[in-house]
């Protein structure tokens, strides 16, 4: 078991205080958006033995276990993060595995450099992800029902939004959502910017259910993504609650601190709220135009003190352990690799002691006993492979 030294990414949307507060360090005044735990080549964690990606490459079976290597290849199949959103992130969607492979191959044939700003597919993997709130957390996830969105748009009293509301009421739901999103993203830029500006003024005046979209508009004035965001469910998570974001589900994070886990991939199709490339035709191939409840997840007790967030993929499994002082240590030994992250109190993991924001990498089959330290209760998140 190895203590991890992790990189904090300074993206502009990051909070300046949330990650320092968790780690007990002084803010630098700069945004601190994500702390990466894993072997992603963009910012691999470091151990006493070296970079985690290089340690795994030197002995994949020893570090990951034979079953993980057989199923996912000789690399860690997930990336674990602490995410601190101080401002809204871009509205985005991720491809499924088949589309990621097809899109990557097509862009390779076209000779588009993998780091080109207009490149959509930087690898052949899908990118399902799970966000679990550590503080109250706000986001957008999946399409709201068409009638409810029509009422929301109509309530703004903006004449240029009336055709969208009428479409949402008149057409079958999936077709209507597709047509409205397409119309928003392909509209004349000056015309749609004027509509967004008028809608922003109305949202500011009305508040209530319009307040999240007014916030987005003030961060991204005139951006058609503001109207695209109004098609989505607004979600508030309480600490311990989570969202699973599968392929094709449009989403955006608005604010809060959470732990995030995802399959190791950089494949993102953006819908708006960003100055980055938006490829509308490819986006429309990827989005699932199905409305419904966003499906807030709460952990399910496994009977041994561990609570699991049940999701339908194998690359990762997230669980939470609420450790009471004096309780019997939990045995978390597993046949695959794990990363353990303390988010509250103090925890012993093997022979190591972890405080908030500290983490360890656990190779496959290594004896893993965890418990709370002294008189403090503690919270430990466990990122593992579902094998």
HELIX and SHEET records of a PDB file:
HELIX    1   1 UNK A   18  UNK A   23  1                                   6    
HELIX    2   2 UNK A   52  UNK A   58  1                                   7    
HELIX    3   3 UNK A   60  UNK A   64  1                                   5    
HELIX    4   4 UNK A   66  UNK A   72  1                                   7    
HELIX    5   5 UNK A   97  UNK A  109  1                                  13    
HELIX    6   6 UNK A  146  UNK A  155  1                                  10    
HELIX    7   7 UNK A  159  UNK A  161  5                                   3    
HELIX    8   8 UNK A  162  UNK A  170  1                                   9    
HELIX    9   9 UNK A  173  UNK A  186  1                                  14    
HELIX   10  10 UNK A  189  UNK A  206  1                                  18    
HELIX   11  11 UNK A  208  UNK A  210  5                                   3    
HELIX   12  12 UNK A  211  UNK A  219  1                                   9    
HELIX   13  13 UNK A  225  UNK A  229  1                                   5    
HELIX   14  14 UNK A  280  UNK A  286  1                                   7    
SHEET    1   A 7 UNK A   2  UNK A   3  0                                        
SHEET    2   A 7 UNK A 359  UNK A 362 -1                                        
SHEET    3   A 7 UNK A 338  UNK A 344 -1                                        
SHEET    4   A 7 UNK A 378  UNK A 384 -1                                        
SHEET    5   A 7 UNK A 317  UNK A 323 -1                                        
SHEET    6   A 7 UNK A 306  UNK A 309 -1                                        
SHEET    7   A 7 UNK A 300  UNK A 301 -1                                        
SHEET    1   B 6 UNK A   7  UNK A   9  0                                        
SHEET    2   B 6 UNK A  34  UNK A  37 -1                                        
SHEET    3   B 6 UNK A  78  UNK A  85 -1                                        
SHEET    4   B 6 UNK A 251  UNK A 263 -1                                        
SHEET    5   B 6 UNK A 129  UNK A 133 -1                                        
SHEET    6   B 6 UNK A 242  UNK A 245 -1                                        
SHEET    1   C 6 UNK A   7  UNK A   9  0                                        
SHEET    2   C 6 UNK A  34  UNK A  37 -1                                        
SHEET    3   C 6 UNK A  78  UNK A  85 -1                                        
SHEET    4   C 6 UNK A 251  UNK A 263 -1                                        
SHEET    5   C 6 UNK A 137  UNK A 143 -1                                        
SHEET    6   C 6 UNK A 232  UNK A 237 -1                                        
SHEET    1   D 2 UNK A  46  UNK A  47  0                                        
SHEET    2   D 2 UNK A  50  UNK A  51 -1                                        
SHEET    1   E 2 UNK A  91  UNK A  93  0                                        
SHEET    2   E 2 UNK A 269  UNK A 272 -1                                        
SHEET    1   F 4 UNK A 330  UNK A 331  0                                        
SHEET    2   F 4 UNK A 369  UNK A 372 -1                                        
SHEET    3   F 4 UNK A 347  UNK A 349 -1                                        
SHEET    4   F 4 UNK A 352  UNK A 354 -1                                        
END                                                                             
